[in-house]
Amino acid sequence: MKTFDAIVIGSGQAGGPLAKKLALAGKKTALIERRYVGGTCVNDGCTPTKTWVASAKAAYMASNSDDLGVDIKSFKVNMTQIQKRKDDVVLLFRNGSQKGLEATKGLSLIFGEATFTAPKTISVKLNNGKVEEIKADLIFINTGCQPIIPEIEGLKDIDYLTSTSILELKRVPEHLLVIGGNYIGLEFGQMFRRFGSKVTILERSTRIVSREDEDVSKELTDILEEEKIKILTGSEAVKFKETAKGNISATIKTESKEHKIKCSHVLIAIGRKPNTEILALEKTGVETDDHGFIKVDDRLETNVKGIYALGDVKGGPAFTHISYNDFTIIYRNLVKGENLSIKNRLVPYCMFTDPQLGRVGLDETEARKQGLKVKVAKLPMAHVARAIETGDTRGFMKAVVDPKTKKILGATVLGQEGGEIMTMLQMAMEGGLTYEQIRYFVFAHPLYAESLNNLFITIEE
C-alpha cells in the first residue's frame, strides 16, 4: 500500500489546482481521476457548450442581419465543423491541464475509480484493470455531479439525451423536446433552435427559471418564444414510446389533461445528483444529506477530521467558479495558515442564453421575503444607447438597494454582455460602493456599463 500526505479525488476545477498546489508546497500528493482531467467544466460543461453557443450566435446573427443593412440570403449550419471546433477547444484545455499536472514534482496522477475501504484508505480500480491501495491523512473529495434521470414510463426504452451525450450529436435534431426549463435546458434549447431544430421546452413549474424574479422569467420567455421556441409550463412528461418510424411519442400531462408530442430527440435536463455512491462513504463515517451531497462546515471540512469536500459534490451553488473558490479557501487555510470561510461569500452566476442572464446577491423576491425595506432600480435595455446602436434591445438591468446605507444588495442583468455588467456591480458590492457613487461615475462612452448611471437615476430619492 502506498502512503501519501494528501489524496485528491477528482480533477475538476477544485481538485486539479489543489493537488498541484499541495504538491508544490512539499506534500506528497495523489490525484485520482476516473475519466478526463478537467472535470465536467472542461469536458462536458462550460467549455464545449460555450463553443456551441458561439456557433449558434453566429447562425442567429446571419439570419437577423437585415436590420443592420447586411442581407445574407442563405447560410448553412455545418454540424461536423461545429463538433470539430468544440472537440479541438476541449482537447486544448484538457491536455494543457494534464501536462501541467504531470510535470508537477511530488504529484502522482492516477487514472481510475476511487472507493473507500477504511476512513483514510482508498482502493483505486485503475483504468488498466489493476487495483491499487493508497492512504493519506488528508483527503479531498471533488467528484462533482451527474444528470438526474427521472422515473418516467418508457424513458429507458428510448435513446434519450443528457447534457453530456447531446454534445456528441452528429446531426441537428428535427424536433428536440427538452425536459426542464432552467439553465441547462434553456441554453441547449435556444442553441439547437438556432441550428435549425424545432424545439419544445417542458417545465413542471408555472414558469421557466422559477428561482429568478417573475419579471425576469417573463422577459426570458418572451425572448425565447420570439425565436419560435415552444414553452409548456405546468407540464410534465408521463410516458415515452418509440414510433414505427423511429421517432418518439411523448405523452404530456398539463393539469389533468394529457396530450401527445411527436419528436425526434429528448433531452433530460431536470437537475444533477452527486457522484458519491461509488465512494462507499459509509466506510469513512463521512455524513451526507438525503440527496447524497457531502455535508461540510464553513471551512469545507466534513465531520471526519482531515476529509474535505469541494465543488458540486458538497451541494449548494453548482458553479465552476464556486468550485475554484473552494480550492483557494482550502489551500490558503491549510498551507498558508489563514482562517477563511465560505460563509456569506457572494455567489455570482451567468446563464449563457442569448442575451445572457447575469445575477449576483439578492433579487427583489428574496429581499421582500426577508422583510427588507429596499428600493429597486430597473432600466430596459431599450433605453441603453449601446444596445440601440448594436441593434439588440432585449432584456433589462435591475438592482436591489438599501435606501439607508445606499449599498447594493443584488443585481440581475438580462441583456447583451449581461454577465460582464453584473460583474461590475459585484465588484461594487465587494468594495462597499454605494449606488449613489455609481450614479455619478464617469464611464467611457458608449459602453453598456455607462448605463449604470441611468439605472440608478431611476431610484426615487
TORDO-986107 format. One line per 3 residues: for each residue z, y, x of N, C-alpha, C. Coordinates in pm, whole numbers, plus 50000, padded with zeros to 5 digits. Example, Ala and Ser with C-alpha at 12.3 -4.5 7.8 and 13.67 -1.06 7.14 Angstrom:
BEGIN
50780/49431/51319/50780/49550/51230/50780/49670/51320  50708/49775/51285/50714/49894/51367/50787/50003/51290
This chain:
BEGIN
50000/49880/50084/50000/50000/50000/50000/50126/50088  49912/50221/50056/49905/50345/50131/50001/50449/50072  50065/50523/50159/50158/50627/50115/50102/50765/50150
50106/50854/50052/50060/50991/50071/50174/51088/50040  50159/51211/50084/50254/51315/50046/50228/51360/49903  50099/51361/49864/50061/51407/49730/49940/51331/49681
49939/51303/49551/49824/51240/49487/49781/51330/49372  49652/51360/49366/49595/51438/49257/49499/51348/49181  49518/51337/49049/49431/51252/48966/49337/51343/48887
49210/51340/48921/49111/51422/48854/49068/51541/48939  48936/51557/48955/48884/51662/49043/48823/51777/48966  48886/51811/48852/48838/51925/48773/48871/52058/48839
48869/52163/48760/48884/52297/48815/49026/52328/48861  49120/52238/48836/49254/52249/48894/49272/52147/49005  49234/52023/48979/49260/51914/49072/49191/51927/49205
49063/51962/49204/48988/51974/49329/49045/52081/49421  49055/52206/49373/49112/52311/49459/49255/52282/49504  49337/52223/49415/49475/52193/49451/49481/52090/49564
49403/51983/49552/49402/51880/49656/49362/51939/49791  49263/52025/49789/49216/52087/49913/49324/52175/49975  49389/52257/49891/49493/52347/49941/49615/52271/49993
49652/52163/49923/49765/52083/49969/49737/52020/50105  49614/51969/50121/49577/51909/50249/49577/52013/50361  49524/52130/50332/49519/52237/50432/49659/52287/50469
49754/52267/50375/49893/52306/50401/49969/52199/50480  49900/52091/50516/49962/51990/50600/50010/51867/50526  49983/51859/50396/50026/51741/50319/49914/51637/50317
49948/51514/50350/49852/51404/50341/49825/51380/50192  49701/51404/50149/49669/51410/50007/49557/51315/49968  49573/51251/49853/49467/51167/49795/49419/51232/49666
49288/51241/49650/49228/51293/49526/49148/51180/49463  49189/51140/49342/49124/51030/49271/49031/51086/49164  48906/51042/49166/48808/51085/49066/48731/50963/49017
48732/50942/48886/48668/50821/48834/48518/50837/48812  48469/50963/48811/48327/50983/48778/48261/51077/48878  48256/51206/48844/48191/51304/48931/48290/51414/48971
48277/51463/49093/48356/51577/49136/48320/51700/49051  48421/51774/49013/48397/51896/48935/48446/51889/48793  48470/51766/48743/48523/51752/48607/48424/51793/48499
48477/51816/48380/48394/51848/48264/48315/51976/48285  48378/52079/48338/48314/52209/48351/48180/52201/48423  48181/52143/48540/48060/52137/48622/47959/52037/48567
48006/51924/48517/47915/51813/48484/47873/51806/48338  47964/51840/48246/47934/51823/48103/47964/51947/48019  48015/52051/48081/48060/52165/48002/47993/52295/48039
48070/52384/48103/48024/52521/48128/47890/52527/48200  47879/52460/48313/47759/52473/48396/47632/52427/48326  47624/52303/48277/47499/52261/48212/47470/52336/48082
47572/52361/48002/47544/52426/47873/47499/52570/47892  47555/52640/47990/47516/52780/48008/47376/52793/48067  47330/52690/48142/47190/52693/48185/47099/52677/48063
47140/52592/47968/47061/52575/47846/47067/52700/47758  47183/52764/47753/47195/52889/47677/47096/52992/47730  47079/52997/47863/46984/53092/47922/46841/53060/47879
46808/52931/47874/46674/52892/47829/46654/52926/47683  46756/52901/47602/46747/52932/47459/46733/53082/47436  46802/53162/47517/46792/53307/47508/46649/53354/47538
46588/53292/47639/46451/53327/47674/46356/53298/47558  46379/53184/47491/46295/53149/47375/46316/53249/47262  46440/53289/47241/46470/53386/47136/46404/53521/47165
46413/53564/47290/46352/53692/47326/46200/53686/47310  46141/53573/47346/45996/53559/47332/45951/53569/47187  46034/53517/47097/45996/53518/46955/46043/53642/46881
46116/53730/46950/46168/53851/46884/46142/53976/46967  46025/53978/47032/45993/54089/47122/45902/54194/47059  45855/54169/46938/45761/54262/46875/45817/54402/46861
45946/54410/46821/46008/54541/46801/46017/54621/46930  46012/54552/47044/46017/54619/47173/45878/54653/47225  45780/54625/47141/45643/54657/47179/45576/54555/47267
45633/54434/47272/45575/54326/47350/45534/54215/47255  45405/54194/47243/45352/54096/47147/45324/53964/47218  45414/53867/47200/45395/53734/47257/45344/53644/47145
45217/53610/47153/45154/53537/47043/45203/53393/47031  45233/53329/47144/45282/53191/47138/45356/53158/47267  45444/53062/47257/45514/53011/47375/45552/52866/47347
45587/52795/47453/45620/52653/47439/45754/52625/47507  45840/52550/47438/45967/52506/47496/45942/52375/47571  45962/52378/47701/45940/52261/47787/46075/52196/47814
46111/52097/47733/46242/52034/47744/46260/51962/47878  46151/51910/47932/46159/51843/48062/46201/51941/48171  46141/52062/48169/46176/52162/48269/46317/52217/48246
46354/52232/48119/46490/52278/48086/46592/52178/48139  46563/52050/48119/46651/51944/48169/46660/51947/48322  46545/51961/48387/46542/51959/48533/46621/52076/48591
46604/52193/48532/46678/52310/48582/46828/52289/48566  46868/52236/48451/47010/52206/48427/47063/52108/48530  46990/52000/48552/47034/51898/48647/47043/51954/48789
46947/52037/48827/46948/52097/48961/47071/52185/48982  47104/52265/48880/47220/52354/48892/47350/52273/48898  47360/52170/48813/47478/52084/48813/47497/52019/48950
47389/51963/49005/47398/51897/49136/47433/51996/49247  47382/52118/49237/47415/52221/49335/47565/52246/49338  47624/52262/49219/47768/52288/49210/47850/52165/49249
47811/52048/49196/47886/51925/49222/47884/51888/49369  47765/51887/49428/47752/51846/49567/47821/51944/49662  47816/52072/49628/47885/52170/49710/48035/52148/49711
48090/52119/49592/48234/52092/49582/48272/51965/49656  48190/51859/49639/48221/51732/49703/48217/51743/49855  48118/51812/49907/48108/51829/50052/48230/51904/50107
48275/52005/50032/48391/52080/50075/48517/51995/50079  48532/51905/49981/48647/51815/49978/48641/51713/50091  48524/51655/50111/48508/51552/50213/48527/51607/50354
48504/51736/50370/48518/51798/50502/48660/51847/50529  48749/51832/50432/48886/51882/50446/48974/51781/50518  49030/51823/50629/49117/51735/50708/49244/51702/50630
49282/51575/50630/49404/51533/50561/49384/51500/50415  49259/51508/50366/49230/51480/50225/49142/51356/50213  49188/51259/50133/49110/51137/50106/49056/51144/49963
48924/51146/49949/48860/51147/49818/48831/51003/49778  48895/50957/49670/48885/50817/49626/48817/50813/49489  48706/50740/49479/48636/50727/49352/48681/50600/49281
48747/50618/49167/48796/50504/49091/48883/50550/48976  48936/50454/48901/49017/50482/48783/49164/50457/48814  49247/50556/48785/49389/50550/48821/49474/50502/48704
49568/50412/48735/49665/50364/48637/49801/50353/48705  49904/50407/48641/50039/50397/48698/50092/50255/48684  50157/50208/48790/50224/50078/48784/50375/50094/48800
50417/50213/48842/50558/50250/48858/50565/50402/48856  50687/50460/48850/50696/50606/48837/50614/50686/48938  50607/50643/49063/50531/50718/49164/50427/50632/49235
50387/50523/49168/50290/50431/49227/50168/50418/49136  50049/50418/49198/49924/50417/49122/49833/50307/49173  49776/50234/49079/49673/50135/49111/49538/50198/49080
49449/50196/49177/49316/50255/49159/49211/50144/49156  49146/50132/49042/49033/50039/49031/48911/50111/49085  48877/50081/49209/48769/50152/49278/48634/50126/49212
48545/50222/49224/48413/50207/49163/48330/50098/49229  48374/50053/49348/48304/49942/49414/48359/49806/49372  48454/49807/49277/48508/49683/49224/48640/49640/49284
48679/49699/49396/48806/49663/49459/48923/49740/49395  49044/49702/49431/49164/49768/49380/49249/49814/49498  49301/49935/49486/49383/49992/49593/49513/50046/49534
49625/50017/49600/49757/50065/49556/49799/50182/49645  49839/50293/49583/49885/50408/49661/50009/50468/49595  50087/50544/49671/50205/50607/49614/50231/50740/49684
50308/50827/49614/50344/50958/49669/50461/51013/49590  50536/51103/49651/50647/51168/49581/50598/51279/49489  50483/51340/49525/50425/51446/49442/50297/51394/49377
50289/51404/49244/50170/51358/49173/50128/51466/49073  49996/51492/49071/49941/51597/48985/49830/51537/48897  49845/51551/48765/49752/51490/48671/49660/51597/48614
49529/51580/48638/49428/51675/48590/49310/51598/48533  49341/51511/48436/49239/51417/48386/49158/51469/48268  49192/51588/48217/49108/51650/48115/49108/51582/47980
49000/51607/47905/48987/51557/47767/48849/51497/47745  48833/51435/47630/48705/51379/47588/48686/51407/47440  48561/51399/47389/48536/51429/47247/48611/51334/47154
48663/51390/47046/48722/51309/46939/48610/51253/46852  48616/51124/46826/48517/51062/46737/48590/51021/46609  48558/51085/46497/48631/51059/46373/48595/50925/46310
48683/50878/46223/48656/50755/46148/48577/50791/46023  48446/50778/46030/48358/50805/45917/48271/50682/45894  48260/50641/45771/48182/50522/45737/48040/50531/45793
48001/50430/45867/47865/50421/45920/47839/50498/46048  47937/50576/46095/47914/50658/46215/47886/50570/46337  47960/50460/46350/47940/50374/46466/47808/50298/46462
47742/50301/46347/47615/50230/46333/47494/50317/46365  47516/50446/46387/47406/50535/46423/47424/50581/46568  47318/50630/46627/47322/50677/46765/47361/50824/46766
47489/50850/46736/47536/50989/46728/47547/51050/46867  47555/51183/46870/47565/51257/46995/47703/51320/47009  47747/51338/47133/47867/51415/47165/47824/51532/47253
47918/51617/47288/47886/51730/47376/47841/51684/47514  47870/51558/47548/47825/51501/47676/47687/51440/47662  47668/51352/47566/47541/51279/47555/47425/51367/47510
47455/51476/47438/47346/51564/47392/47275/51630/47510  47345/51640/47622/47287/51702/47740/47179/51616/47806  47166/51494/47759/47064/51404/47816/46942/51389/47726
46935/51465/47617/46820/51456/47527/46691/51491/47600  46588/51412/47577/46459/51434/47641/46363/51512/47552  46398/51521/47425/46312/51598/47333/46398/51677/47236
46338/51777/47178/46409/51863/47083/46422/51790/46950  46543/51778/46895/46560/51711/46765/46483/51782/46654  46431/51703/46562/46363/51762/46447/46464/51833/46356
46574/51766/46327/46681/51824/46245/46815/51779/46300  46890/51873/46356/47020/51844/46414/47130/51880/46315  47211/51780/46279/47327/51802/46194/47449/51811/46285
47517/51925/46284/47633/51947/46369/47760/51934/46287  47847/51843/46326/47975/51825/46257/48080/51905/46333  48117/52021/46279/48216/52107/46344/48163/52248/46365
48231/52346/46307/48185/52485/46315/48270/52571/46404  48300/52520/46524/48373/52601/46621/48290/52614/46748  48355/52642/46860/48284/52689/46978/48173/52594/47025
48204/52466/47043/48103/52373/47094/47989/52356/46994  48024/52334/46867/47923/52312/46765/47832/52431/46747  47888/52552/46750/47808/52672/46728/47716/52701/46846
47767/52680/46968/47682/52703/47085/47562/52609/47083  47586/52480/47062/47476/52385/47059/47385/52407/46939  47444/52441/46825/47364/52463/46705/47264/52576/46724
47311/52690/46772/47221/52803/46794/47119/52772/46903  47165/52705/47008/47078/52669/47119/46958/52587/47073  46985/52481/46996/46877/52394/46953/46792/52457/46842
46849/52545/46765/46767/52618/46669/46661/52699/46743  46702/52760/46854/46609/52840/46933/46508/52754/47008  46544/52631/47037/46450/52538/47099/46348/52487/46996
46378/52505/46867/46283/52465/46764/46335/52367/46661  46461/52326/46671/46518/52231/46575/46554/52301/46444  46547/52226/46336/46614/52267/46214/46761/52231/46234
46853/52322/46200/46994/52299/46230/47080/52322/46106  47168/52226/46079/47268/52239/45973/47406/52219/46038  47497/52312/46009/47633/52304/46064/47731/52278/45951
47814/52177/45971/47911/52133/45870/48052/52168/45918  48130/52237/45836/48266/52276/45874/48361/52249/45758  48472/52179/45787/48569/52144/45683/48646/52265/45632
48673/52361/45718/48745/52481/45676/48659/52568/45586  48719/52669/45531/48645/52758/45440/48551/52852/45515  48565/52858/45649/48476/52943/45729/48469/52891/45872
48362/52927/45942/48349/52887/46082/48445/52969/46168  48466/52926/46290/48563/52986/46384/48685/53039/46308  48751/52949/46237/48859/52988/46146/48982/53043/46217
48989/53026/46350/49102/53081/46426/49083/53228/46460  48965/53281/46429/48938/53423/46453/48960/53502/46325  48963/53634/46337/48975/53720/46219/48861/53691/46122
48887/53715/45995/48788/53685/45892/48660/53766/45909  48673/53892/45952/48552/53974/45969/48467/53924/46086  48532/53865/46187/48458/53806/46299/48380/53684/46250
48447/53600/46172/48383/53481/46118/48263/53517/46030  48280/53617/45946/48172/53658/45855/48053/53714/45933  48082/53798/46030/47974/53858/46109/47897/53752/46184
47968/53655/46243/47901/53549/46318/47821/53460/46224  47874/53436/46104/47800/53358/46004/47668/53428/45971  47675/53558/45948/47554/53635/45916/47452/53628/46030
47501/53637/46154/47413/53633/46271/47341/53498/46279  47415/53389/46260/47356/53256/46270/47262/53227/46153  47302/53270/46034/47215/53248/45918/47087/53330/45927
47093/53443/45994/46973/53525/46016/46871/53448/46100  46921/53356/46183/46832/53270/46263/46794/53142/46187  46823/53141/46058/46788/53028/45970/46865/52900/46005
46989/52917/46048/47081/52804/46064/47157/52789/45934  47157/52669/45879/47228/52645/45752/47373/52609/45782  47465/52682/45721/47608/52659/45743/47674/52617/45612
47735/52498/45613/47804/52447/45495/47953/52442/45525  48031/52530/45463/48175/52531/45484/48245/52457/45369  48372/52425/45391/48445/52348/45290/48380/52214/45265
48315/52160/45368/48236/52037/45354/48268/51939/45465  48249/51810/45435/48269/51708/45537/48174/51591/45514  48139/51524/45623/48055/51405/45615/48144/51285/45583
48105/51206/45485/48184/51089/45445/48112/50957/45471  47982/50965/45501/47908/50842/45525/47778/50871/45598  47741/50780/45690/47613/50789/45760/47539/50657/45744
47408/50667/45735/47327/50547/45725/47190/50574/45785  47144/50479/45868/47011/50493/45926/46905/50456/45823  46801/50538/45813/46696/50514/45714/46590/50421/45772
46502/50377/45685/46397/50283/45727/46304/50347/45830  46291/50479/45825/46201/50549/45917/46271/50591/46047  46393/50543/46066/46463/50573/46189/46540/50704/46190
46541/50773/46078/46621/50895/46067/46762/50860/46018  46841/50961/45986/46979/50939/45944/47003/51007/45810  47065/50935/45719/47105/50991/45590/47256/51014/45596
47296/51140/45576/47438/51176/45580/47484/51214/45440  47590/51149/45395/47649/51185/45265/47755/51291/45290  47738/51405/45224/47824/51522/45245/47906/51548/45119
48035/51568/45139/48124/51598/45028/48167/51744/45035  48140/51817/44928/48182/51956/44916/48266/51967/44790  48395/51995/44810/48492/51988/44700/48487/51847/44641
48449/51831/44517/48448/51697/44458/48306/51642/44442  48208/51718/44487/48069/51676/44470/48013/51620/44600  47922/51524/44586/47856/51465/44701/47706/51487/44695
47646/51509/44812/47501/51518/44821/47459/51462/44956  47330/51438/44973/47280/51377/45096/47194/51474/45176  47205/51460/45309/47121/51536/45401/47050/51435/45491
46919/51451/45504/46844/51368/45597/46824/51445/45726  46855/51383/45838/46843/51449/45967/46794/51349/46072  46759/51401/46188/46713/51313/46296/46824/51283/46396
46920/51378/46410/47028/51363/46507/47159/51418/46449  47269/51360/46492/47402/51406/46451/47486/51435/46575  47540/51556/46583/47629/51594/46692/47772/51601/46640
47863/51526/46703/48004/51529/46666/48075/51630/46756  48128/51737/46695/48192/51844/46771/48315/51895/46696  48410/51803/46671/48528/51841/46591/48653/51863/46677
48640/51848/46808/48756/51868/46894/48761/51765/47005  48865/51775/47088/48877/51688/47204/49019/51630/47214  49030/51514/47276/49160/51449/47292/49184/51423/47440
49312/51412/47483/49343/51400/47625/49310/51262/47682  49269/51261/47808/49243/51136/47880/49374/51086/47941  49458/51030/47856/49589/50981/47905/49609/50832/47879
49531/50773/47792/49555/50632/47754/49549/50539/47874  49448/50555/47960/49428/50463/48072/49534/50482/48181  49606/50595/48178/49702/50624/48285/49828/50537/48279
49857/50480/48162/49980/50400/48144/50103/50482/48180  50115/50598/48118/50224/50690/48149/50361/50632/48114  50364/50531/48031/50492/50467/47997/50557/50406/48122
50477/50378/48223/50531/50324/48349/50601/50431/48432  50576/50557/48398/50633/50669/48475/50751/50734/48405  50755/50718/48271/50856/50789/48193/50811/50929/48155
50687/50964/48189/50633/51096/48154/50612/51104/48003  50661/51209/47943/50654/51224/47797/50523/51291/47754  50472/51245/47639/50354/51306/47577/50388/51344/47434
50304/51430/47375/50327/51464/47235/50256/51363/47145  50257/51388/47014/50200/51294/46917/50049/51274/46935  49984/51368/47003/49839/51359/47023/49803/51306/47162
49904/51273/47242/49879/51219/47374/49875/51322/47486  49893/51450/47453/49895/51554/47557/50026/51545/47635  50019/51568/47765/50137/51559/47850/50223/51683/47834
50352/51662/47812/50445/51773/47798/50484/51827/47936  50480/51961/47949/50520/52025/48075/50610/52143/48045  50683/52189/48149/50764/52309/48134/50681/52431/48175
50743/52547/48184/50671/52670/48215/50615/52674/48356  50654/52577/48438/50601/52568/48574/50514/52443/48592  50473/52387/48477/50377/52278/48472/50430/52143/48522
50563/52131/48534/50622/52004/48573/50657/51923/48449  50635/51792/48453/50670/51705/48342/50821/51681/48343  50865/51596/48253/51008/51561/48250/51050/51475/48369
50950/51423/48444/50978/51345/48564/50960/51434/48686  51064/51454/48762/51059/51543/48878/50950/51498/48976  50868/51593/49016/50762/51564/49113/50629/51527/49051
50624/51512/48917/50497/51483/48850/50459/51604/48765  50339/51656/48787/50290/51776/48720/50162/51745/48642  50132/51828/48543/50006/51816/48469/49939/51952/48464
49808/51953/48482/49731/52077/48486/49609/52066/48396  49565/52180/48343/49442/52183/48265/49456/52128/48125  49344/52081/48069/49337/52042/47928/49431/51930/47891
49464/51841/47987/49544/51722/47955/49686/51758/47911  49729/51878/47940/49864/51920/47901/49865/51990/47765  49748/52002/47701/49741/52072/47573/49737/52222/47592
49738/52296/47481/49728/52441/47490/49583/52484/47505  49560/52607/47549/49422/52658/47561/49338/52571/47654  49228/52518/47602/49144/52425/47681/49027/52499/47742
49056/52578/47845/48953/52656/47910/48958/52632/48061  48841/52634/48124/48831/52614/48268/48918/52712/48345  48916/52838/48303/48991/52940/48377/49142/52919/48366
49188/52858/48257/49330/52825/48246/49364/52712/48342  49275/52614/48351/49295/52504/48445/49305/52556/48588  49215/52646/48623/49217/52702/48759/49344/52783/48782
49386/52858/48682/49509/52935/48696/49630/52844/48710  49629/52729/48641/49735/52629/48658/49745/52589/48805  49630/52565/48867/49629/52528/49010/49694/52637/49095
49657/52762/49071/49711/52870/49156/49862/52882/49140  49911/52859/49018/50056/52868/48994/50130/52757/49068  50082/52635/49055/50148/52522/49123/50141/52538/49275
50025/52576/49325/50010/52592/49469/50105/52700/49524  50109/52814/49458/50194/52923/49506/50342/52888/49494  50377/52813/49390/50517/52774/49375/50560/52671/49480
50478/52568/49499/50518/52457/49586/50493/52483/49734  50387/52554/49765/50351/52576/49905/50399/52712/49957  50390/52814/49874/50426/52949/49918/50569/52989/49878
50635/52899/49801/50773/52925/49765/50795/53032/49661  50693/53059/49582/50706/53159/49476/50768/53096/49352  50795/53177/49251/50858/53127/49129/50780/53175/49007
50658/53126/48996/50567/53172/48891/50573/53082/48769  50537/53139/48654/50544/53068/48527/50417/53092/48447  50384/52998/48357/50269/53016/48268/50308/53091/48141
50436/53121/48129/50486/53186/48009/50430/53328/47999  50381/53362/47880/50333/53497/47848/50209/53539/47925  50136/53445/47987/50013/53487/48053/49906/53517/47948
49824/53616/47974/49714/53648/47883/49610/53536/47890  49555/53501/47774/49455/53394/47769/49323/53451/47715  49233/53490/47804/49102/53536/47758/49008/53418/47738
48908/53434/47654/48804/53332/47644/48677/53393/47589  48569/53322/47608/48439/53370/47560/48360/53254/47504  48308/53271/47385/48217/53173/47326/48075/53222/47351
47992/53133/47407/47860/53176/47451/47751/53151/47347  47783/53191/47223/47676/53212/47128/47604/53338/47173  47496/53373/47106/47427/53498/47137/47421/53580/47008
47495/53691/46999/47573/53752/47105/47704/53678/47132  47762/53708/47250/47887/53644/47291/48005/53691/47205  48106/53603/47197/48232/53639/47134/48341/53633/47241
48389/53749/47284/48495/53756/47383/48626/53794/47316  48734/53732/47358/48863/53754/47292/48978/53744/47391  49078/53833/47379/49199/53826/47459/49315/53882/47377
49433/53822/47394/49553/53872/47327/49552/53851/47176  49631/53933/47106/49644/53921/46961/49521/53972/46890  49487/53905/46779/49389/53965/46690/49464/54024/46571
49391/54084/46479/49456/54154/46367/49538/54058/46282  49484/53939/46255/49554/53842/46171/49687/53801/46232  49686/53768/46361/49809/53727/46429/49912/53839/46431
49866/53962/46455/49958/54076/46459/50026/54096/46325  49950/54084/46216/50007/54101/46082/50107/53990/46051  50072/53865/46093/50163/53752/46068/50296/53771/46139
50291/53833/46256/50413/53858/46332/50491/53979/46282  50436/54045/46180/50504/54160/46122/50498/54284/46208  50403/54289/46300/50392/54405/46389/50324/54521/46318
50373/54640/46345/50309/54761/46293/50204/54803/46394  50079/54779/46361/49971/54804/46456/49863/54893/46394  49779/54944/46480/49658/55011/46436/49539/54934/46492
49431/54936/46416/49313/54859/46454/49196/54954/46477  49136/54943/46596/49015/55019/46627/48895/54927/46611  48791/54977/46547/48672/54894/46526/48547/54979/46535
48449/54928/46608/48324/55001/46627/48206/54905/46616  48117/54925/46517/47998/54840/46507/47908/54860/46628  47845/54752/46673/47751/54766/46785/47632/54855/46747
47611/54872/46618/47505/54964/46572/47535/55109/46608  47661/55137/46648/47700/55272/46690/47713/55282/46842  47668/55178/46912/47675/55175/47058/47536/55211/47113
47529/55317/47188/47400/55367/47236/47322/55260/47313  47391/55191/47403/47325/55090/47485/47268/54977/47399  47340/54938/47295/47292/54832/47205/47167/54877/47130
47165/55002/47087/47047/55055/47017/46928/55058/47111  46952/55103/47234/46843/55115/47331/46784/54979/47369  46868/54877/47375/46819/54744/47413/46768/54664/47293
46788/54717/47173/46732/54654/47054/46814/54542/46995  46945/54537/47025/47030/54431/46968/47163/54492/46924  47176/54520/46797/47296/54587/46745/47383/54493/46664
47370/54363/46685/47452/54266/46612/47596/54270/46663  47693/54260/46571/47832/54247/46609/47911/54376/46610  48033/54369/46668/48121/54486/46675/48227/54466/46782
48293/54577/46819/48410/54575/46907/48533/54601/46821  48644/54539/46861/48765/54554/46782/48887/54541/46873  48986/54628/46854/49108/54621/46935/49230/54646/46848
49339/54577/46881/49467/54595/46812/49562/54666/46907  49624/54777/46861/49709/54856/46949/49845/54883/46886  49942/54910/46972/50075/54951/46928/50075/55104/46918
50093/55162/46799/50084/55307/46785/50195/55384/46856  50307/55318/46883/50418/55386/46951/50396/55391/47103  50374/55274/47162/50356/55270/47308/50213/55300/47349
50121/55292/47250/49978/55312/47273/49917/55205/47364  49988/55093/47380/49937/54981/47459/49843/54896/47374  49748/54833/47442/49653/54744/47375/49716/54605/47366
49719/54548/47246/49780/54417/47224/49677/54305/47224  49552/54338/47199/49448/54237/47196/49313/54299/47166  49208/54224/47196/49073/54274/47172/48978/54160/47141
48881/54188/47054/48774/54094/47022/48643/54170/47029  48547/54115/47102/48416/54180/47112/48309/54077/47079  48238/54100/46970/48124/54018/46931/48001/54104/46952
47929/54077/47058/47813/54159/47089/47758/54123/47225  47644/54184/47259/47587/54160/47391/47687/54200/47499  47701/54116/47601/47799/54135/47708/47942/54139/47654
47965/54071/47542/48096/54072/47478/48208/54026/47570  48181/53923/47651/48283/53873/47742/48316/53973/47851  48215/54044/47900/48239/54142/48006/48318/54262/47953
48284/54308/47833/48355/54421/47773/48500/54382/47745  48520/54261/47691/48655/54211/47666/48737/54209/47795  48674/54170/47905/48746/54160/48032/48795/54296/48080
48720/54400/48052/48766/54535/48087/48894/54569/48012  48900/54529/47885/49021/54556/47806/49135/54465/47851  49103/54345/47895/49206/54257/47950/49270/54320/48074
49187/54377/48161/49239/54441/48281/49326/54562/48245  49286/54632/48140/49368/54745/48093/49503/54695/48043  49504/54582/47971/49628/54524/47922/49716/54480/48037
49657/54413/48136/49734/54365/48251/49792/54483/48330  49717/54592/48335/49761/54708/48412/49846/54807/48336  49868/54779/48206/49953/54866/48126/49889/54998/48087
49755/55005/48091/49687/55127/48049/49696/55143/47897  49700/55264/47849/49704/55290/47706/49563/55310/47652  49549/55292/47522/49418/55315/47462/49380/55462/47471
49481/55550/47476/49454/55693/47487/49392/55727/47623  49439/55660/47728/49380/55681/47860/49234/55636/47861  49207/55519/47800/49071/55467/47798/48980/55557/47716
49034/55614/47609/48954/55701/47524/48895/55818/47603  48968/55864/47705/48923/55980/47781/48874/55946/47922  48854/55814/47950/48794/55775/48077/48652/55832/48089
48608/55853/48213/48469/55887/48238/48397/55757/48275  48319/55705/48183/48240/55584/48208/48097/55625/48243  48032/55545/48324/47892/55572/48356/47807/55556/48231
47709/55641/48218/47618/55639/48102/47483/55584/48146  47416/55502/48063/47458/55450/47933/47495/55303/47943  47622/55272/47953/47671/55136/47959/47732/55095/47825
47744/54962/47803/47820/54915/47687/47965/54963/47698  48019/54960/47821/48159/54999/47842/48187/55141/47800  48085/55226/47808/48102/55366/47771/48152/55380/47627
48116/55284/47543/48153/55293/47402/48300/55261/47377  48375/55223/47483/48519/55210/47467/48582/55346/47436  48517/55454/47483/48561/55588/47441/48558/55598/47288
48443/55564/47233/48424/55577/47088/48506/55476/47009  48529/55357/47068/48611/55258/46999/48748/55314/46967  48810/55376/47065/48947/55422/47045/48955/55560/46977
48843/55627/46968/48839/55751/46888/48854/55717/46741  48818/55591/46704/48828/55552/46561/48970/55538/46512  49068/55538/46605/49208/55528/46564/49257/55664/46517
49310/55667/46396/49362/55792/46343/49497/55824/46407  49515/55947/46444/49642/55990/46502/49745/56017/46391
